[in-house]
């Protein structure tokens, strides 16, 4: 461990430091005379910074290691070299040596067997008096229960192979391989330090004398301490924001922090996910925190042994997560003894021996998740169970006896037969959500049985089920229906879906045989049609419709949408789209980029009276079949016609239009902007323009440079400040005169 100490002194503390420097200086001269000057300087630097490099040379002179608390109990005296040795060791219990070294040294110099200081009685007496005053203040402080916080900064290296051993009999501690780590992982700090309350921890003893002891220990820290009111309640609140690793690090600061970090409120959840924890360590944690309510041993070794210890010792266990291993039959039989368990998650595990049925019987279990597990048969009898997930498990048969179950997920259970799926689903009459995606065996007959039994079914995911068509299935309470990659879904299926008058979400991605969708659903909010290669006609009527995703449907040619909530419509790259009808009162943005088949009739849709009275932004880029574009809209603000090379005539009557983009419209011959709200306009990119009429009350900048064939121009821009008509050789003088007449004189 490396410890960096930042000291801040006031005037009195500076005086004491001067005295200590003199004492230490003579001490080093008297006791280290046989060491060269260069080594002596390195040693003194090591005493100041706690560098490990100097420990070896310092230890060669035979300095005895003195435990601080043993010294306090026996009234022993630690000399300057002993204090230096403890400080160089780099642990937190050595910080308080320098605070009272002078006083102790003076007392032990004459009579004790320790290393003393000669000829410094006056200085030592002064330091001793100062220490006595400090002890008195600290004793007074301890009566008022004012915890003290020491300002220290730690830079700790924690090797993974560190070992630790402690002995409470003689009060001594030793470190294996010079490490300060108590276990291989920081999270096991409490299991070692809290075994015996009377056994002091070297990493926590320095702060442990804050408000306990005889006062001599606290006086040694006065040079480093900052007083503040840090009550146990406040510390508890602060620690509530820390995770387990940080709690373990905080426990190494002092006794108060160690005690606070070990509070069972912070260890309700024992999370050992993907940690190499042994059975002994786990058993110790369970014994230390018997009221833990959540355990996660996913990825830990020997999960069967660990979970059996958890089930037998944690009687308040409510949430259990495990996986990546094999669970024997004894665990499932012992599960009923864990009476408080409410949530069980098993992921990526082998259940049992693989040949017999796995029983899961529990009276209080509410949530059960067995995903990606290898098991032949499973039987679940849990009267309080609400959600069950068997996703991606390879079981061939599942028996359910869960009358309160409302959420069932059997997605990607490829080995479940159609009869097994039907039996499992209809045994849960209160079922509200069913995910049977990637169950290729499921049929319309099974869906009919489920619809008759589970009348409250709201959510159905039957994606990747090629054998279903829904033609004879009625699900009136359905709100979410997902049918991705269902080859049996056709236009005839829409008649059955139309009976789901509560439907809000419909997803039909990759339905290759679907040719048309015509739905009148009052609650439909979201519809997806992606990669439906034969889909050609979309007719939607829903006042609640707010999101439409249509993409990569090359055959789509006609769209008719009626909605009161739709605000944005994106229909990019619909190359065959020719007819578009919209009745969307709140539609604000439309993007029809690369819809190459759009004709001039599209202009009526987005003009006043076309069904989009609040349209603000319209993008019709790269629609090359447009030849004559004309918009009359009081709401349009932004118009983009980039790449529409076929446009020859453009008429815009949009008084609020602020931006128009005409890049690539190089065949434009006639342009009328009467009126528009444009402030700037560049028509130099239209070299074939010959007729121009502009009425723009806010126009400031007009660029006509390069319009060489422009012969007729009417420019009514009273605020125009810049006009560039370079190379416009066909413009007549009277046109320019009329233009400049309305321009401001300044």
Order of alpha helices (4+ residues) and beta strands (2+ residues): beta-alpha-alpha-alpha-alpha-alpha-alpha-alpha-beta-beta-beta-beta-alpha-alpha-alpha-beta-alpha-alpha-alpha-beta-alpha-beta-alpha-beta-alpha-beta-beta-beta-beta-beta-beta-beta-alpha-beta-alpha-beta-beta-alpha-beta-beta-beta-beta-beta-beta-beta-beta-beta-alpha-beta-beta-beta-beta-beta-beta-beta-beta-beta-beta-beta-alpha
